[in-house]
Amino acid sequence: MSKKPNFLERLTGASSNDGSFDPPERSKVKEAEKPKIHEAPVESDSSEWLPESEGQLTIDVYQTPNHIVIKSTIAGVKPEDLDITITNDMVTIRGKREKDEEIQTDDYYYQECYWGSFSRSVILPVDVEADSTEANLKNGILTIRLPKIEKIKTKKIKIATE
């Protein structure tokens, strides 16, 4: 008398008796039922299929007791090629990284660096004093220090009697 296979044995086709593996038959898909794959023609000039776009900076945003600090890697960008605008609750960093030489597309093995215009806007978690903001570019790292606006202090007023 043969033992009835358990669920796992029926699912995988394995048998616990002899350790053999006999997978269950799979239904065959007819050629007409297979999905058709349409391939787009590959263009030789990447500018035809890659629209002119703006890159987005990667940033770190953190706070100290008195400041909001934004840091970003901006290697290869001169300070005069950066534009930083600040409102009470938002910072926008714009710039452009220029190539220093022209290289034919066919000569690249890898092309991972971003060249061209970039920007990033950050909504700040607290209001800041835009007039007292400091920006520093050192070793390819942009650091922006934004002083927090002091919280409204509650002051108790003594009422005078006449």
QUICOR-V53020 format. One record per residue. N is the residue number from 1. RES is the residue in one small letter. BURIAL is # if it has 9 or more other C-alpha atoms within 8 Angstrom, else .. Layout:
BEGIN
{{N;RES;BURIAL} {N;RES;BURIAL}}
END
This chain:
BEGIN
{{1;m;.} {2;s;.} {3;k;.} {4;k;.} {5;p;.} {6;n;.} {7;f;.} {8;l;#} {9;e;#} {10;r;#} {11;l;.} {12;t;#} {13;g;#} {14;a;#} {15;s;#} {16;s;.} {17;n;.} {18;d;.} {19;g;.} {20;s;.} {21;f;.} {22;d;.} {23;p;.} {24;p;.} {25;e;.} {26;r;.} {27;s;.} {28;k;.} {29;v;.} {30;k;.} {31;e;.} {32;a;.} {33;e;.} {34;k;.} {35;p;.} {36;k;.} {37;i;.} {38;h;.} {39;e;.} {40;a;.} {41;p;.} {42;v;.} {43;e;.} {44;s;.} {45;d;.} {46;s;.} {47;s;.} {48;e;.} {49;w;.} {50;l;.} {51;p;.} {52;e;.} {53;s;.} {54;e;.} {55;g;#} {56;q;.} {57;l;#} {58;t;.} {59;i;.} {60;d;.} {61;v;.} {62;y;.} {63;q;.} {64;t;.} {65;p;.} {66;n;.} {67;h;#} {68;i;#} {69;v;#} {70;i;#} {71;k;#} {72;s;#} {73;t;#} {74;i;.} {75;a;.} {76;g;.} {77;v;#} {78;k;.} {79;p;.} {80;e;.} {81;d;.} {82;l;#} {83;d;.} {84;i;.} {85;t;.} {86;i;#} {87;t;.} {88;n;.} {89;d;#} {90;m;#} {91;v;#} {92;t;#} {93;i;#} {94;r;#} {95;g;#} {96;k;#} {97;r;#} {98;e;.} {99;k;.} {100;d;.} {101;e;.} {102;e;.} {103;i;.} {104;q;.} {105;t;.} {106;d;.} {107;d;.} {108;y;.} {109;y;.} {110;y;.} {111;q;.} {112;e;.} {113;c;.} {114;y;.} {115;w;.} {116;g;#} {117;s;#} {118;f;#} {119;s;#} {120;r;#} {121;s;.} {122;v;.} {123;i;.} {124;l;.} {125;p;.} {126;v;.} {127;d;#} {128;v;#} {129;e;#} {130;a;#} {131;d;.} {132;s;.} {133;t;#} {134;e;.} {135;a;.} {136;n;.} {137;l;#} {138;k;.} {139;n;.} {140;g;#} {141;i;#} {142;l;#} {143;t;#} {144;i;#} {145;r;#} {146;l;#} {147;p;#} {148;k;#} {149;i;.} {150;e;.} {151;k;.} {152;i;.} {153;k;.} {154;t;.} {155;k;.} {156;k;.} {157;i;.} {158;k;.} {159;i;.} {160;a;.} {161;t;.} {162;e;.}}
END
